[in-house]
Amino acid sequence: MIRARLGLAIAAVAAAAFEAQGQVVRLDYEGLLRQYARGDTAAAVSALGRMRPGDVDDQIRAIQRRAKDAARCATCADPLDDLPLRAAVMLHADRDEAEHPAATGSEHARACPGVHARRAGQLAAVLATRGVREREFARRFFLGMSERCQWDFCLEAATQWARDGLERFPSDPALLLSLGATLEEWATVFQPQSPRERSERYTEAARVLKEAIAVDATRDDARVHLGRVQWRLGDDAAARATLEEAAGRRIEAPLLFLAELFLGQVHERAGRTEEAARAFGRALEIDPQSQAAAIGLSHVALLAGDPGRSRALVAQSLACAGRRELRDLYWDYVASNAASAEARFEILRRETRQ
């Protein structure tokens, strides 16, 4: 909801710029950065849209040169010390949102990020070369962009943002999860793609998810995703071991639900109907209104020769159909890791204030 309100506000103040395309002017770029940092964000975002694109790129190249100068001379005065670089990153990110607003009241996807997102990434790359706080801001920005793009189904862009982040923050578990989950989603639901492309994406997803767990053993979200990917690759033994490990840990209820649900599918495919029924049953206990768990248990009941129970479970599932307040955790699973992207950006915006 934060994102929707912000998008509407930015779109309103930027409308004049869209109506007068081509009417660009020379503006004080650094003044816009400071205006954004003071909290006058909508006006700064609107004004940025009136700047000549070439002038904006010249300003960013100048910042990049000043960053290189600072890196060459550790004892010299920092030429970027008085420039609000975090505000610069978010100014361009918000301008890109204004130019690519979410479609309200429809299922149309948002247009994928454009030139201002690229400029924000260039500035975030500068931040990543500086102090601890600036680096942490940059890391979360790359992560947020990857998550936002995944949530908006811009999967190629999402993988690129994650890779750009990992280039600067190698082995960061959150970025590894974002990359792995995006590759998993791409392989699972994106069409068209060849069997070879699908297998390659699942294989890379498994590799980066394993790395995320190796770096941070508490990443149970990566563990659940890994088990699902291993199942997709046909490695049922590895999937079972990974998901049983996840289910045996003290993890949050949504993750435990998914671990049990996916474990039920592993057992079902292997013909272990009793084990599958127990796993699906545990998932249904966690979320009694889950359609996915009820259907899984219904199918296992049918395989076990109990059509009456199977029909009852299907009816239970159908009773929840169409009720948005009962949204099944399984529905958004492939992008669930990205659901908090906009909350992350709101925190980043607050950290730009001076």
C-alpha positions as CSV (number, residue, x, y, z in Angstrom):
1,M,0.0,0.0,0.0
2,I,2.9,2.3,0.7
3,R,4.1,1.8,-2.8
4,A,0.7,2.6,-4.3
5,R,0.3,5.8,-2.4
6,L,3.8,7.0,-3.3
7,G,3.3,6.0,-6.9
8,L,0.1,8.1,-7.1
9,A,1.8,11.1,-5.5
10,I,4.8,11.0,-7.8
11,A,2.7,10.4,-10.8
12,A,0.5,13.5,-10.0
13,V,3.4,15.9,-9.7
14,A,5.1,14.4,-12.8
15,A,2.1,14.6,-15.1
16,A,3.1,18.0,-16.5
17,A,6.4,16.6,-17.5
18,F,4.8,13.8,-19.4
19,E,2.4,16.1,-21.2
20,A,5.2,18.4,-22.3
21,Q,7.6,15.8,-23.6
22,G,10.7,17.4,-25.1
23,Q,10.4,20.5,-23.0
24,V,13.6,20.0,-21.0
25,V,15.7,22.6,-19.3
26,R,19.0,23.0,-17.5
27,L,18.5,22.6,-13.8
28,D,20.8,22.5,-10.7
29,Y,21.3,18.8,-10.4
30,E,23.1,18.9,-7.1
31,G,20.4,21.2,-5.9
32,L,17.8,18.5,-6.7
33,L,19.7,16.0,-4.7
34,R,19.7,18.3,-1.7
35,Q,16.0,19.1,-2.2
36,Y,15.2,15.4,-2.1
37,A,17.4,14.9,1.0
38,R,15.5,17.7,2.7
39,G,12.3,15.7,2.2
40,D,10.8,17.7,-0.7
41,T,10.9,14.4,-2.7
42,A,7.9,14.8,-5.1
43,A,9.1,18.2,-6.4
44,A,12.6,16.9,-6.9
45,V,11.4,13.8,-8.7
46,S,9.2,16.0,-11.0
47,A,12.0,18.5,-11.7
48,L,14.4,15.6,-12.6
49,G,12.1,14.7,-15.4
50,R,12.6,18.1,-17.0
51,M,16.3,17.8,-17.2
52,R,18.1,17.0,-20.5
53,P,19.1,13.3,-20.4
54,G,22.6,14.2,-21.6
55,D,23.0,16.7,-18.8
56,V,21.9,14.1,-16.2
57,D,24.4,11.6,-17.6
58,D,27.1,14.2,-17.5
59,Q,26.4,14.8,-13.8
60,I,26.6,11.1,-13.0
61,R,29.8,10.7,-14.9
62,A,31.2,13.7,-12.9
63,I,30.3,11.9,-9.7
64,Q,31.9,8.7,-10.9
65,R,35.1,10.7,-11.7
66,R,35.1,12.3,-8.2
67,A,34.7,8.9,-6.6
68,K,37.7,7.6,-8.5
69,D,39.7,10.6,-7.4
70,A,38.8,10.0,-3.8
71,A,39.9,6.3,-4.1
72,R,43.3,7.4,-5.5
73,C,44.1,9.7,-2.6
74,A,43.2,8.5,0.8
75,T,44.7,11.5,2.5
76,C,43.0,14.1,0.3
77,A,39.7,15.9,1.1
78,D,36.8,13.8,0.0
79,P,35.3,15.4,-3.2
80,L,32.0,13.8,-2.5
81,D,31.8,14.4,1.2
82,D,29.1,17.2,0.9
83,L,27.0,15.4,-1.7
84,P,23.9,13.4,-0.6
85,L,24.6,10.3,-2.6
86,R,21.9,8.2,-1.0
87,A,19.4,10.8,-2.0
88,A,20.8,10.7,-5.5
89,V,20.2,6.9,-5.7
90,M,16.6,7.2,-4.5
91,L,15.8,10.3,-6.5
92,H,16.5,8.3,-9.7
93,A,14.8,5.2,-8.4
94,D,11.6,7.2,-7.6
95,R,11.8,9.0,-11.0
96,D,11.9,5.6,-12.7
97,E,8.8,4.6,-10.7
98,A,7.0,7.7,-11.8
99,E,7.8,6.9,-15.5
100,H,6.8,3.2,-15.0
101,P,3.8,3.3,-12.6
102,A,2.0,0.2,-11.4
103,A,-1.3,-0.5,-13.3
104,T,-4.0,0.0,-10.7
105,G,-7.2,-2.0,-10.9
106,S,-5.9,-4.4,-13.5
107,E,-3.7,-7.4,-13.9
108,H,-1.4,-5.6,-16.4
109,A,2.2,-5.9,-15.4
110,R,4.3,-2.9,-14.6
111,A,6.8,-1.9,-17.3
112,C,10.2,-3.0,-16.4
113,P,12.8,-0.5,-15.1
114,G,14.2,2.1,-17.5
115,V,17.0,4.6,-17.8
116,H,16.6,6.2,-14.4
117,A,16.8,2.8,-12.7
118,R,20.1,2.3,-14.6
119,R,21.3,5.7,-13.3
120,A,20.3,4.8,-9.8
121,G,22.4,1.6,-10.1
122,Q,25.4,3.6,-11.3
123,L,25.2,5.8,-8.2
124,A,24.6,2.8,-5.9
125,A,27.8,1.3,-7.4
126,V,29.6,4.5,-6.3
127,L,28.2,4.2,-2.8
128,A,29.4,0.5,-2.7
129,T,33.0,1.8,-2.8
130,R,32.7,4.1,0.2
131,G,32.2,3.7,3.9
132,V,30.4,1.0,5.9
133,R,27.0,2.7,6.1
134,E,27.1,3.7,2.4
135,R,28.0,0.2,1.4
136,E,25.2,-1.3,3.4
137,F,22.7,1.2,1.8
138,A,24.0,0.1,-1.6
139,R,23.7,-3.6,-0.8
140,R,20.1,-3.1,0.3
141,F,19.3,-1.1,-2.8
142,F,20.6,-3.8,-5.2
143,L,18.6,-6.3,-3.2
144,G,15.5,-4.2,-3.3
145,M,15.7,-3.7,-7.0
146,S,16.1,-7.4,-7.6
147,E,13.1,-8.1,-5.4
148,R,11.0,-5.4,-7.0
149,C,11.7,-6.6,-10.5
150,Q,10.9,-10.2,-9.4
151,W,7.6,-9.2,-7.9
152,D,6.8,-7.2,-11.1
153,F,7.7,-10.3,-13.2
154,C,10.7,-8.6,-14.8
155,L,12.7,-11.7,-14.3
156,E,15.6,-10.9,-16.6
157,A,16.1,-7.5,-14.8
158,A,15.7,-9.2,-11.4
159,T,18.5,-11.6,-12.1
160,Q,20.8,-8.8,-13.4
161,W,20.2,-6.6,-10.4
162,A,21.0,-9.6,-8.1
163,R,24.2,-10.4,-10.1
164,D,25.2,-6.7,-10.0
165,G,24.8,-6.7,-6.3
166,L,26.7,-10.0,-5.9
167,E,29.6,-8.5,-8.0
168,R,30.0,-5.9,-5.2
169,F,28.9,-8.0,-2.3
170,P,30.0,-11.6,-3.0
171,S,28.3,-14.4,-1.2
172,D,25.7,-12.1,0.4
173,P,23.0,-14.6,1.4
174,A,20.0,-12.3,0.8
175,L,21.2,-11.5,-2.8
176,L,21.9,-15.2,-3.3
177,L,18.4,-16.0,-2.3
178,S,17.0,-13.3,-4.5
179,L,18.9,-14.7,-7.5
180,G,18.1,-18.3,-6.8
181,A,14.4,-17.6,-6.2
182,T,14.2,-15.6,-9.4
183,L,15.9,-18.3,-11.5
184,E,13.5,-20.8,-9.9
185,E,10.4,-18.7,-10.8
186,W,11.8,-18.1,-14.4
187,A,12.3,-21.8,-14.9
188,T,8.9,-22.7,-13.4
189,V,6.4,-20.2,-14.9
190,F,8.1,-18.3,-17.7
191,Q,7.2,-19.3,-21.3
192,P,8.4,-20.0,-23.8
193,Q,11.7,-21.7,-22.9
194,S,13.3,-24.9,-24.0
195,P,13.8,-27.9,-21.6
196,R,17.5,-27.1,-21.7
197,E,17.0,-23.5,-20.6
198,R,14.7,-24.6,-17.9
199,S,17.2,-27.2,-16.6
200,E,20.0,-24.7,-16.7
201,R,18.1,-22.2,-14.6
202,Y,17.0,-24.8,-12.1
203,T,20.6,-26.0,-11.8
204,E,22.0,-22.5,-11.3
205,A,19.2,-21.8,-8.8
206,A,20.2,-24.9,-6.8
207,R,23.9,-23.8,-6.8
208,V,23.3,-20.3,-5.5
209,L,20.7,-21.4,-2.9
210,K,23.2,-24.0,-1.6
211,E,25.8,-21.2,-1.4
212,A,23.3,-19.0,0.6
213,I,22.8,-21.8,3.1
214,A,26.6,-22.4,3.3
215,V,27.1,-18.7,4.1
216,D,24.3,-18.5,6.6
217,A,22.9,-21.8,7.9
218,T,19.8,-19.9,9.4
219,R,18.5,-19.1,5.9
220,D,15.6,-21.5,6.1
221,D,13.8,-19.6,3.3
222,A,16.7,-20.6,1.0
223,R,16.5,-24.2,2.3
224,V,12.8,-24.5,1.4
225,H,13.5,-23.0,-2.1
226,L,16.4,-25.4,-2.5
227,G,14.3,-28.4,-1.7
228,R,11.7,-27.4,-4.2
229,V,14.3,-26.8,-6.9
230,Q,15.9,-30.2,-6.2
231,W,12.4,-31.8,-6.6
232,R,12.0,-29.9,-9.9
233,L,15.3,-31.3,-11.1
234,G,14.2,-34.8,-10.3
235,D,16.6,-35.3,-7.4
236,D,13.9,-36.6,-5.0
237,A,16.4,-38.0,-2.5
238,A,18.2,-34.6,-2.1
239,A,14.8,-32.8,-2.0
240,R,13.5,-35.1,0.7
241,A,16.7,-34.6,2.8
242,T,16.6,-30.8,2.4
243,L,12.9,-30.4,3.2
244,E,13.0,-32.8,6.1
245,E,15.9,-30.7,7.5
246,A,13.9,-27.5,7.0
247,A,10.8,-29.0,8.6
248,G,12.8,-30.2,11.6
249,R,14.1,-26.8,12.4
250,R,12.3,-24.0,14.4
251,I,11.1,-22.1,11.4
252,E,8.2,-19.7,10.9
253,A,4.8,-21.1,10.2
254,P,4.6,-20.0,6.5
255,L,8.0,-21.7,5.8
256,L,7.0,-24.8,7.7
257,F,3.8,-25.0,5.8
258,L,5.7,-24.9,2.5
259,A,8.3,-27.4,3.6
260,E,5.6,-29.9,4.6
261,L,3.6,-29.2,1.4
262,F,6.6,-29.8,-0.8
263,L,7.7,-32.8,1.2
264,G,4.2,-34.3,0.6
265,Q,4.8,-33.9,-3.1
266,V,8.2,-35.6,-2.9
267,H,6.7,-38.6,-1.1
268,E,3.7,-38.8,-3.5
269,R,5.9,-38.9,-6.6
270,A,8.0,-41.7,-5.0
271,G,4.8,-43.7,-4.3
272,R,5.0,-43.3,-0.5
273,T,1.4,-42.5,0.0
274,E,1.3,-42.8,3.7
275,E,4.2,-40.5,4.2
276,A,2.7,-38.1,1.7
277,A,-0.6,-38.1,3.5
278,R,1.1,-37.3,6.8
279,A,3.1,-34.4,5.3
280,F,0.0,-32.9,3.5
281,G,-1.9,-33.3,6.7
282,R,0.7,-31.4,8.7
283,A,0.6,-28.6,6.1
284,L,-3.2,-28.5,6.4
285,E,-2.9,-28.3,10.2
286,I,-0.7,-25.3,9.9
287,D,-3.1,-23.6,7.4
288,P,-6.5,-25.3,7.6
289,Q,-7.8,-23.1,4.7
290,S,-5.1,-24.1,2.2
291,Q,-6.4,-25.3,-1.1
292,A,-3.0,-26.7,-2.1
293,A,-2.7,-28.9,0.9
294,A,-6.3,-30.1,0.7
295,I,-5.9,-31.0,-2.9
296,G,-2.6,-32.8,-2.2
297,L,-4.2,-34.8,0.5
298,S,-7.3,-35.5,-1.6
299,H,-5.2,-37.0,-4.4
300,V,-3.3,-39.2,-1.9
301,A,-6.6,-40.3,-0.5
302,L,-7.8,-41.3,-4.0
303,L,-4.5,-43.2,-4.6
304,A,-5.1,-45.0,-1.3
305,G,-8.6,-46.1,-2.4
306,D,-10.6,-43.7,-0.3
307,P,-12.7,-41.8,-2.8
308,G,-15.2,-40.5,-0.2
309,R,-12.4,-38.7,1.8
310,S,-11.0,-37.5,-1.5
311,R,-14.3,-35.9,-2.5
312,A,-14.7,-34.3,0.9
313,L,-11.2,-32.7,0.7
314,V,-12.0,-31.4,-2.8
315,A,-15.2,-29.8,-1.4
316,Q,-13.2,-28.3,1.5
317,S,-10.8,-26.8,-1.1
318,L,-13.6,-25.4,-3.2
319,A,-15.2,-23.8,-0.2
320,C,-12.2,-21.4,0.0
321,A,-12.1,-20.6,-3.8
322,G,-12.3,-16.9,-4.7
323,R,-12.0,-15.6,-1.1
324,R,-9.0,-13.2,-1.3
325,E,-8.8,-13.0,2.5
326,L,-8.0,-16.7,2.5
327,R,-5.2,-16.4,0.0
328,D,-3.2,-19.6,0.0
329,L,0.5,-19.3,0.9
330,Y,1.3,-21.5,-2.0
331,W,-0.1,-19.1,-4.6
332,D,2.6,-16.5,-4.2
333,Y,5.4,-19.0,-3.2
334,V,7.7,-18.4,-6.2
335,A,8.0,-14.7,-5.4
336,S,7.2,-14.7,-1.7
337,N,10.8,-13.7,-0.9
338,A,10.2,-10.4,-2.8
339,A,7.0,-9.4,-1.0
340,S,8.7,-6.9,1.3
341,A,10.6,-5.0,-1.5
342,E,8.5,-1.8,-1.1
343,A,8.9,-1.8,2.6
344,R,12.6,-2.0,2.1
345,F,12.5,1.0,-0.3
346,E,10.6,3.0,2.2
347,I,13.3,2.4,4.8
348,L,15.9,3.5,2.2
349,R,14.0,6.7,1.5
350,R,13.9,7.6,5.2
351,E,17.7,7.1,5.3
352,T,18.2,9.7,2.7
353,R,16.9,12.5,4.9
354,Q,19.4,15.1,6.0
